[in-house]
Structure formats: C-alpha cells, structure tokens
C-alpha cells in the first residue's frame, strides 16, 4: 500500500483498529479520522511519510488506547486536548494486554483471524530512537 490514506475508510464507522505501519502512506494526517471513526481504540500509522500537524479532531476519539505516529514527519504542537483521552491511561481488566482479532481474508472458505496484542508497556520514541518503558522502571506510571 502506498499513497494517501483512502478517504473511503471514513465510511467504516465501526472500525476499532487501524494498524498501517510501514506502508509508505503519505499526505497529512486526515482530520476525518477524528470526525468519523469514533470507535477507534488503536490508531497506529507509524513509519510512514505523513507530514504536517496533528489534527485537533483526533481529540474526539474518546475510546483511543493506542496512538502511534512515530517515524513520520509531523510538525507543530501536539493538541493539548489529547490529554483528555483517558482511555489511554485506564485498564478495564487485570490483563496486561489489549487484544484484537480481525479477519484478513479467506483461503478455501476458511477465514483467518490473527490476534494482535498490545502489551501494557510504553514505547517512547524520540528522534527515531526507541526506548521501552515497562514495569517498575516506567516513569509514566509513577
């Protein structure tokens, strides 16, 4: 996949996970994500070619738990309203994982349902240098 993020995705209003890292997607981060995809819990667009500012409309994604734009060409300030996305800081169960299963396609009539796990560790990316924060060493949990 390459080029811009297809605007037809805005019609997928029940979409919960967008994980399109390393796909050579370019353009600006679409504001319609925050206007149309209100059920998103994971938005990972890491290591693409997005540029420009983070749209304030992303603050509408109240269910968002994972947000990753690292490895792009984002500029400007991060909207302060992203601090209000408390689902990123809450765990609804004792599990240390967020798991999602989704269909990739059919082979001979059998659907494949891979599971994607997001472990309860934070990955800090600063100037393309990654540091994993987890357990008692995690300053974000103090």
VOSELO-361606 format. One record per residue: residue in three letters; x, y, z of N, C-alpha, C in turn. Coordinates in pm, whole numbers, plus 50000, padded with zeros to 5 digits. Layout:
BEGIN
alaXYZXYZXYZ;...
//
This chain:
BEGIN
unk500854988350000500005000050000500895012350000;unk500565022149921501285034849921500325045849878;unk500775058249883499905069449851499225074549976;unk498115081349958497395087050072496445076850134;unk496105079250259495135070750329493795072050258;unk493185061050215491935061950139490815068450221;unk490205078750164489125085750235487885076950251;unk487815066050175486665056950188486645050250326;unk487785050250397487815044650533486885052150628;unk486585064650596485715072250687484305066550691;unk483955058150595482645051550595482615039250686;unk483765035050737483865023250824483705027850969;unk482535032751003482315039251132482475029951252;unk482395016951234482545007551346483975002451360;unk484875007551280486265003151282486885005851419;unk487534995751477488144997151609489664998151603;unk490294992251500491754991951492492204996251353;unk493105005851349493835009251227495305007451261;unk495934997651200497354994951221497994994151083;unk498465005451034499015006450899500445011650904;unk501255006050991502655009950999503455004750882;unk504485012250843505435008150738504765005350604;unk503835013850562503105011650437503375022250331;unk504295031550355504625042250260503425051150232;unk502575053150333501415061950318501905076250337;unk501415085350255501885099150259500705108650274;unk501005121450279499975131750293499895136550437;unk498875144350465498675149150601497815139050678;unk497885139750809497025131250891495595135950871;unk494705127350823493335131750791492515135350915;unk491905147050911491035151551020489785142751030;unk489365136750917488135128750919488245116451009;unk489475112251042489615100851134488915104151266;unk489135116251316488535120351443487075124151433;unk486605126651313485195130151294484315117951268;unk484875107651203484075096451155484315083151227;unk485515080951277485875067751330485915068051483;unk484785071051543484725073551688484875060951772;unk484855049051711485035036551786486485031851788;unk487395039551730488795035351725489375033851865;unk490055022651887490805020652010492295020151983;unk492685016851859494095016551819494235024251688;unk495135034151688495475041451566496985041551555;unk497525032751473498955031651453499275034251306;unk499905045551282500315049451147501825051751145;unk502555044351225503985046551243504785043351117;unk505935049951105506915047450999506315048350860;unk505615059250834505095062350701505695075650657;unk505005082850573505505095650523504505106850545;unk503765106050656502815116650689503595129250725;unk503005140650696503635153450729502565163050778;unk502995174050835502065184150882501715182251029;unk500645188651068500245189051209499275177751245;unk499205174951375498225165351427496885172551434;unk495855167751364494555174751365493865173951502;unk493275185051543492555185751671491375176051675;unk490845172251560489705163151556490025149651620;unk491305146051628491665133351692491285133251839;unk491065144851896490635145752037489235140152056;unk488495137851948487155132051956487195116851978;unk488365110751968488495096151976488585091852123;unk487485092652193487455090352337487795075952377;unk487665066452286487945052352317489395048552286;unk490165057952231491525055052186492425050952302;unk493095039452285494025034352386495455034152336;unk495655032952205496995032652146497025042852034;unk497995052052039498175062351936499645062551900;unk499985060151773501385059451732501555065851596;unk502215077551594502575084451470504095085051454;unk504835077451532506295078351529506835074851391;unk507995080351359508645077451232508005084151113;unk507285095151135506705103251028507335117051032;unk506805126350959507345139850952506325149751009;unk505875146951130504865155151196505525167851249;unk504845179151231505375191951278504315199051361;unk504705210051422503765217851502503635212051641;unk502675217251714502475212851852501425201751856;unk501515193651959500515183151981499315189752048;unk498115187651996496935193852057496805189952205;unk496635200052291496525197552435495325188952470;unk494295189452386493085181652416493335166652413;unk494465162152356494785147852360494995143152503;unk495295152452594495415148952736494095143852792;unk492995147152728491675143052776491305128852735;unk492125122352657491835108752611492245098952720;unk491395097552819491735089752938491725074652916;unk491175069952806491185055452779492615050452763;unk493555059352728494955055352716495575052152851;unk495005057552957495585055853090494805046153176;unk493725040653126492875031853206492975017553158;unk492965008353253492864994153221491514989453269;unk490774982853183489444978253221489454964153277;unk490604957753279490694944353336492074942853397;unk492314931453458493624928953518494644924453414;unk494224922553293495124918053187496114928953150;unk497324925053120498354934553077498374935952926;unk497404930252858497374930752713496044936352664;unk496104943252551494914946752476494954937752354;unk493954929552332493964920052220492824922952124;unk493124921451996492124923151892492294911951791;unk491194906651744491224897051634490464903051518;unk490994901051398490314906251281490574897151162;unk489664897051068489774888350952490684894650848;unk491634886950798492504891550691492024887050555;unk491374875850549490914870850420490544856250429;unk490114851050318489614837450316490514828950227;unk490824817050274491564807350193490724794650189;unk490194791650075489394779550062488164779550151;unk487594791150174486394792050256486644793450405;unk487904792450449488224794050591488804807950615;unk488224814950710488694828450741489874827850837;unk490844836550817491994837650906491734848951005;unk491854846151133491644856151237492894857451323;unk493884864951277495074866851361494734875751481;unk495484874151585495304882351704496474891951716;unk496164904451743497184914551764497154918151911;unk498284917051979498364920452121499194933052138;unk498694942152218499424954152254499724952952403;unk500994950452437501354948252576501324961352653;unk501064960252782500954971852869502344977252904;unk503064981152805504344987952818504274999952726;unk504995010252761505005022052676506285021952593;unk506165026052470507315027252383507505042152358;unk508595047552408508905061652391509805062952269;unk509385070852171510185073052051510505087852045;unk511785090952048512235104752042513355105451939;unk513135113051834514095114551725514505100951669;unk513495092451650513645079051592514465069351677;unk514665072551805515315063351898514235057951989;unk514095044651993513035038252069513545033452205;unk512765036052308513045031152443511755025152498;unk511815012752544510625006452600510585009152749;unk509445013552795509235016452937508225006552990;unk508574999453094507634989853148508004985853289;unk507074979953357507314975253493507654986453588;unk508524983653686508864993453789509755004553735;unk510385002553618511235012853559510455023453484;unk509155021853475508335030453392507995043553464;unk508615054853424508325067553489506925072553458;unk506275067353354504935071753319503885066153414;unk504245056353496503275050153588503505054153732;unk504395063353756504685067753893503725078253937;
//
